[in-house]
Amino acid sequence: MKKKLLALVMCVAVGSTILAGCGDKGKSSSSSKEIYFLNFKPEIAQVYDKIAKDYEKEKGVKVKVVTAASGTYEQTLKSEIAKSDAPTIFQINGPVGYQNWKDYCSDLKDSKLYSTLTDKTLAVKSGDGVYGIPYAIEGYGIIYNDAIMKKYFALSDKAVSISSTAEITNYDTFKKVVDDMTKHKDQLGIKGVFASTSLKSGEQWRWQTHLANVPFYYEFKENTKYDSPLLAGLAADKVDFKYSDNFKNIFDLYINNSCTDKKLLGTKSVDDSMSDFALGNAAMVQNGNWAWAQIKGVSGNTVKESDIKFLPIYTGVSGEENQGLCIGTENFFAVNSKVSKEKQQESQDFLEWLFSSDTGKKYVTNDLGFIAPFNTFSDSEKPSDPLAKDVLSWMAKGKTNVAWSFAAFPSENFKNAFGDALLEYSQGSKSWDDVVKTVKESWQTEKANKK
């Protein structure tokens, strides 16, 4: 009997060991560790796919990357966050975005990523908590092809007395140059001074967000009750659109001197616009430093790195001779508080790796082109692409940069209403007064809906 009992115990023990061994083997060989990153920027989707593969090789953690289509991020996030396999890392659009997603944002104040942030005032905070960490300082303005500009300034019959782009410091001078370049476009070998103004649905963000930032920055800046234009904008239940004529100045210049007839701009995307510029069909295009990856990726690109530079967006505001580029940060990483603690930590680990490891930093600098706001980057590890370098150059000029205030815009509905009104204006079915009315009424309505 004792021998039978002993044999039974040994069988159970051996069986348990075998099962445990099988369990361990199964766990180690499967890709059970997986995080999910919902990417905001379609133009760098392929880079994130490469990053995910390298991270899995190095750390054994799979990174699922999903990229929302242009102009659909909020809509995509709403859909994805409700799924059982929800994003573990997503992006919020500053303080406004945090208000929409605060129930899903975990506190990152103790994260290594936050500890390396060079300017901690940039983070999205609430009380003692940190819920959004900026991942790039970015700049935007009017990108120009210096080879075409030099060709213009070498013309013997040009209508301006200046001899270089560096002498353009205000709207009046800029308009004279643009109008004259249009007259000489055949000699310059261009189809238009500006690349197509992308007013196709979902492709209007350069105008209803980035360009709109300029007049609203100046309007909000005049409210001295608040410490920044952004805070003034967040507190504004209504707007005067005081600098609407200044917006009209530059917008009219774009659409009247474009590669594409202004009545057809509703068919044009950002990709079309960047292709116009990359192929040398246009001398200028409004966009940010992130656009270099897109420009160099266009098949047949003719623009040399040494010829790609920035001008500020001049609109005719008093004192704009001292204005720099639009510098700031719009998007912040957030970690989903609704997923397991393990996945939250794995998500933090991935972000920390991206901005501190040699592999990650090479991607950030060379492929993503981010001007990363973390002390983990040495001077030699900062971006080498021409637009990022020119942003840094403009920041060193001592000019007054236009802060990003569009995070105060009340909703996507507001921006889309603005963009649609601009399209109708371009097509001739809306007056400028109609556009102004739409902007003011939409702001007030969307603000009221949030209360």
C-alpha positions in Angstrom: 0.0 0.0 0.0 2.8 2.4 1.0 4.6 1.6 -2.3 1.4 2.3 -4.3 0.8 5.6 -2.4 4.4 6.7 -3.0 4.2 5.8 -6.7 1.0 7.8 -6.9 2.5 10.9 -5.3 5.5 10.7 -7.6 3.3 10.4 -10.6 1.4 13.5 -9.5 4.6 15.4 -8.8 6.1 14.4 -12.2 2.8 15.3 -13.9 2.7 18.7 -12.2 6.3 19.4 -13.2 5.5 18.4 -16.8 2.5 20.6 -16.9 4.3 23.5 -15.3 7.2 23.0 -17.8 4.7 23.0 -20.7 3.1 26.1 -19.3 6.4 27.9 -19.0 7.4 26.8 -22.4 4.2 28.0 -23.9 4.4 31.4 -22.2 8.0 32.0 -23.3 7.4 31.0 -26.9 4.2 33.0 -27.5 3.9 36.7 -28.2 1.7 37.3 -25.2 3.3 40.7 -24.6 1.7 43.2 -26.9 0.9 46.9 -26.8 -1.1 48.9 -29.2 -0.1 52.4 -30.4 -2.7 54.5 -32.2 -0.7 56.8 -34.4 -1.9 60.4 -35.3 0.3 61.2 -38.3 -0.2 59.2 -41.5 2.9 60.7 -43.1 5.1 58.9 -40.7 3.2 55.6 -40.4 5.8 53.6 -42.2 8.5 54.8 -39.8 6.5 53.6 -36.8 6.1 50.2 -38.5 9.9 49.9 -38.7 10.2 51.0 -35.1 7.8 48.4 -33.9 9.7 45.6 -35.7 13.0 46.7 -34.1 11.5 47.0 -30.7 10.1 43.5 -30.8 13.5 42.2 -31.9 15.2 44.0 -29.0 12.6 43.6 -26.2 10.4 40.8 -27.2 7.3 42.9 -27.0 5.1 43.3 -30.0 3.9 46.8 -30.9 0.7 46.9 -32.9 0.6 50.2 -34.8 -2.6 51.5 -36.3 -2.7 54.8 -38.1 -5.9 56.9 -38.3 -6.7 58.4 -41.7 -6.0 62.2 -42.0 -8.6 64.2 -40.1 -10.2 61.2 -38.4 -8.1 60.7 -35.3 -10.7 61.6 -32.7 -13.3 59.5 -34.5 -10.9 56.5 -34.8 -9.9 56.8 -31.1 -13.6 56.8 -30.0 -14.1 53.6 -32.0 -10.9 51.8 -30.9 -10.9 52.8 -27.2 -14.3 51.0 -26.8 -12.9 47.7 -28.1 -11.5 44.9 -25.8 -8.2 45.2 -27.6 -8.0 49.0 -27.0 -5.0 51.2 -27.7 -2.5 51.2 -24.8 -0.8 54.4 -26.2 -2.8 57.2 -27.8 -2.4 60.9 -28.4 -4.3 63.8 -27.0 -4.5 67.3 -28.4 -3.3 69.3 -25.4 -5.6 70.5 -22.6 -8.7 70.3 -24.8 -7.9 66.7 -25.7 -7.3 65.9 -22.1 -10.8 67.1 -21.1 -12.2 64.7 -23.7 -10.1 61.7 -22.7 -9.2 62.3 -19.0 -11.0 59.1 -17.9 -8.6 57.1 -20.0 -5.3 59.0 -19.2 -3.1 57.4 -16.6 -0.9 59.6 -14.4 2.7 59.7 -15.8 4.3 61.9 -13.2 6.5 59.1 -11.9 7.5 57.9 -15.4 11.1 58.0 -16.6 9.9 59.7 -19.8 8.5 62.6 -17.8 11.6 62.9 -15.7 13.7 63.5 -18.8 11.4 66.2 -20.2 13.5 69.4 -20.5 10.6 71.8 -20.0 8.1 70.2 -17.7 5.7 73.1 -18.1 4.9 71.7 -21.6 3.2 68.6 -20.1 -0.5 68.3 -19.8 -1.2 68.5 -16.0 -4.2 68.4 -13.8 -3.7 68.9 -10.1 -0.6 67.0 -9.1 -0.9 64.6 -12.0 0.7 64.5 -15.4 -1.5 63.0 -18.1 0.1 64.0 -21.4 3.8 64.2 -22.4 4.8 66.2 -25.5 7.0 64.2 -27.8 8.2 66.9 -30.3 8.7 70.6 -30.5 7.6 71.5 -34.0 7.5 74.5 -36.2 5.6 75.5 -39.2 5.5 78.4 -41.7 6.0 78.9 -45.4 8.5 76.4 -46.8 10.3 77.7 -49.9 12.6 76.4 -52.5 15.6 78.7 -52.4 16.8 77.6 -55.9 13.6 79.0 -57.4 13.7 82.1 -55.2 17.3 82.8 -56.3 16.2 82.4 -59.9 13.5 85.0 -59.3 15.8 87.5 -57.6 18.2 87.2 -60.5 15.6 88.4 -63.0 16.6 91.7 -64.6 12.9 92.9 -64.8 11.7 91.9 -61.3 9.3 94.5 -59.7 10.9 94.6 -56.3 14.2 96.2 -55.1 15.1 93.5 -52.7 17.6 90.8 -53.7 17.0 87.9 -51.4 14.3 86.0 -49.4 16.0 87.1 -46.2 14.8 90.7 -46.9 11.1 89.6 -46.8 10.0 90.6 -43.3 6.4 91.6 -43.7 3.2 90.9 -45.7 3.4 93.9 -48.0 6.9 92.9 -49.3 5.9 89.3 -49.5 2.7 90.1 -51.5 4.8 92.1 -54.0 7.2 89.3 -54.5 4.5 86.7 -54.9 2.4 88.7 -57.3 5.5 89.4 -59.4 6.6 85.8 -59.3 3.2 84.8 -60.7 3.8 87.2 -63.7 7.2 85.5 -64.3 6.1 81.9 -63.6 6.9 80.7 -67.1 10.4 82.1 -66.8 10.7 80.4 -63.4 9.5 77.1 -64.6 6.6 76.8 -62.1 2.9 76.3 -62.4 2.1 78.5 -59.5 4.0 80.3 -56.7 2.1 78.2 -54.1 1.4 74.5 -54.0 -2.3 73.6 -54.2 -4.3 74.7 -51.2 -5.7 71.4 -50.0 -9.4 71.9 -49.3 -10.7 68.4 -49.8 -12.7 67.1 -46.8 -10.4 65.8 -44.1 -7.4 67.6 -45.7 -8.1 71.2 -44.5 -6.1 71.2 -41.3 -3.3 73.4 -42.7 -5.9 76.2 -43.0 -8.6 75.7 -40.4 -6.0 74.8 -37.7 -2.5 75.9 -38.5 -3.2 79.1 -40.5 -6.1 80.0 -38.2 -3.7 79.9 -35.3 -2.0 83.1 -36.4 -5.0 85.5 -36.2 -6.3 83.9 -33.0 -2.8 84.0 -31.4 -2.9 87.8 -31.8 -6.4 88.1 -30.6 -5.9 85.9 -27.5 -2.6 87.6 -26.8 -4.4 90.9 -26.2 -6.3 89.4 -23.3 -3.8 90.2 -20.5 -6.0 88.5 -17.9 -4.3 85.2 -18.7 -0.7 84.1 -18.7 -0.7 82.8 -22.3 -2.8 83.1 -25.5 -3.7 79.4 -25.1 -5.2 79.9 -21.7 -7.1 83.0 -22.9 -8.4 80.9 -25.8 -9.5 78.1 -23.6 -11.5 80.6 -21.4 -13.1 82.3 -24.4 -16.8 81.5 -24.8 -16.9 83.5 -28.0 -14.4 85.2 -30.3 -14.4 88.4 -32.3 -12.1 87.0 -35.1 -10.6 90.4 -34.8 -7.7 89.6 -37.2 -10.0 88.0 -39.9 -8.8 90.4 -42.5 -5.2 89.4 -41.9 -6.2 85.7 -42.3 -7.9 86.7 -45.6 -4.7 88.5 -46.8 -2.6 85.4 -46.8 -5.3 82.9 -47.7 -6.2 85.0 -50.8 -2.5 85.1 -51.7 -2.4 81.3 -51.5 -5.5 80.6 -53.6 -4.9 83.3 -56.2 -1.3 82.3 -56.9 -1.8 78.5 -56.7 -0.8 75.6 -59.0 -4.6 74.8 -59.1 -7.5 77.0 -60.0 -9.2 78.1 -56.8 -12.6 76.6 -57.8 -11.0 73.2 -58.0 -9.2 73.2 -54.6 -11.9 71.0 -53.1 -10.3 68.0 -54.9 -6.8 68.6 -53.6 -5.2 66.7 -50.7 -2.1 67.5 -48.6 -0.3 64.8 -50.6 -1.1 66.7 -53.8 0.2 69.9 -52.4 3.5 68.4 -51.2 3.9 66.7 -54.6 3.5 70.1 -56.3 6.4 71.4 -54.2 8.6 68.4 -54.4 8.4 68.2 -58.2 9.3 71.9 -58.5 5.9 73.0 -59.8 5.6 75.5 -56.9 8.1 77.7 -55.1 6.3 77.6 -51.7 4.0 75.6 -49.5 2.7 76.1 -46.0 3.6 73.2 -43.8 5.8 72.2 -40.9 9.2 70.6 -40.3 7.5 67.2 -40.4 7.0 67.7 -44.1 10.6 66.9 -45.1 10.0 63.1 -44.9 7.0 63.6 -47.3 8.9 65.8 -49.7 12.0 63.6 -50.0 9.7 60.6 -50.4 8.0 61.9 -53.5 9.1 60.0 -56.6 11.0 62.5 -58.8 11.7 65.0 -56.0 13.8 67.9 -57.4 14.3 69.9 -54.2 17.7 69.7 -52.7 18.2 69.7 -48.9 20.3 72.8 -49.1 17.5 74.7 -50.9 14.6 74.0 -48.5 14.0 76.8 -45.9 11.3 78.6 -43.9 9.6 82.0 -43.9 7.2 83.1 -41.2 3.5 83.4 -42.2 3.2 87.2 -42.6 -0.4 88.5 -42.6 0.0 92.3 -42.2 -0.2 92.5 -38.4 1.5 95.5 -37.0 5.1 94.7 -35.8 5.3 91.4 -37.7 8.9 92.3 -38.8 9.9 90.7 -35.5 7.7 87.7 -35.9 9.2 84.2 -36.1 7.8 80.8 -37.1 4.8 79.1 -35.4 6.6 77.1 -32.7 5.0 74.7 -30.2 3.6 71.3 -29.6 0.2 70.0 -30.3 0.2 66.3 -29.6 1.0 64.5 -26.4 1.4 60.8 -25.6 -1.1 59.3 -23.2 -1.2 55.8 -21.7 -4.6 54.1 -21.4 -5.5 53.9 -17.7 -8.2 51.2 -18.5 -5.7 48.6 -19.6 -3.9 46.3 -17.2 -1.1 47.8 -15.0 1.3 45.4 -16.9 0.3 46.9 -20.3 0.5 50.4 -18.9 4.1 49.8 -17.8 5.0 48.0 -21.1 3.6 51.1 -22.9 5.7 53.4 -20.8 8.8 51.2 -21.4 8.3 51.5 -25.2 8.1 55.3 -25.1 11.1 55.5 -22.8 13.1 53.2 -25.2 12.1 55.3 -28.2 13.5 58.5 -26.6 16.5 57.1 -24.7 17.9 54.1 -26.5 20.4 54.4 -29.3 18.1 52.6 -31.7 15.1 54.7 -30.7 16.9 58.0 -30.8 18.2 57.3 -34.3 14.6 56.8 -35.5 13.4 59.9 -33.7 16.2 62.1 -35.2 16.7 60.7 -38.7 13.4 59.2 -39.7 10.6 60.9 -37.6 12.5 64.2 -37.7 11.3 65.2 -34.3 12.9 68.0 -32.3 12.6 65.9 -29.2 12.1 67.8 -25.9 14.1 65.3 -23.7 17.5 65.6 -22.1 18.5 62.2 -23.4 19.5 63.7 -26.7 23.0 65.2 -27.2 23.7 68.0 -29.7 24.9 65.4 -32.2 21.7 63.5 -31.9 19.4 66.4 -32.9 17.7 66.3 -36.3 19.8 66.8 -39.4 16.9 67.2 -41.8 16.8 70.7 -43.4 13.4 71.8 -42.0 14.1 70.8 -38.5 17.5 72.5 -38.7 15.8 75.7 -40.0 13.3 75.6 -37.1 16.2 75.6 -34.7 17.8 78.4 -36.7 14.7 80.5 -36.5 14.4 79.8 -32.8 18.0 81.2 -32.4 17.2 84.5 -34.2 15.6 86.1 -31.2 12.3 86.7 -33.0 8.9 86.4 -31.3 7.6 82.9 -32.2 3.9 82.5 -32.7 2.8 80.2 -29.9 0.4 77.3 -30.8 -3.0 78.4 -29.6 -5.1 76.2 -31.7 -5.3 73.7 -28.9 -7.9 76.1 -27.6 -10.2 75.6 -30.6 -13.3 74.1 -29.2 -13.8 71.0 -31.3 -13.3 69.2 -34.6 -16.7 70.4 -35.6 -15.6 74.0 -35.3 -12.5 73.4 -37.4 -14.4 71.5 -40.0 -17.1 74.2 -40.2 -14.2 76.7 -40.7 -12.6 74.6 -43.4 -15.8 74.0 -45.3 -16.5 77.7 -45.2 -13.1 78.4 -46.7 -13.8 75.9 -49.5 -17.1 77.6 -50.3 -15.3 81.0 -50.3 -12.7 79.7 -52.7 -15.4 78.4 -55.0 -17.2 81.7 -54.9 -20.4 80.5 -53.1 -19.7 82.3 -49.8 -18.5 85.8 -49.1 -15.7 86.6 -46.7 -18.3 88.0 -44.3 -20.1 84.6 -44.4 -16.8 82.9 -43.4 -16.3 85.2 -40.5 -19.9 84.7 -39.4 -19.5 80.9 -39.6 -16.3 81.0 -37.5 -17.8 83.2 -34.8 -21.1 81.3 -34.6 -19.5 77.9 -34.6 -17.0 78.8 -31.9 -19.8 80.0 -29.6 -22.1 77.0 -30.4 -19.3 74.4 -29.8 -18.2 76.1 -26.5 -21.8 76.1 -25.3 -22.2 72.5 -26.2 -19.2 71.6 -23.9 -20.9 73.1 -20.9 
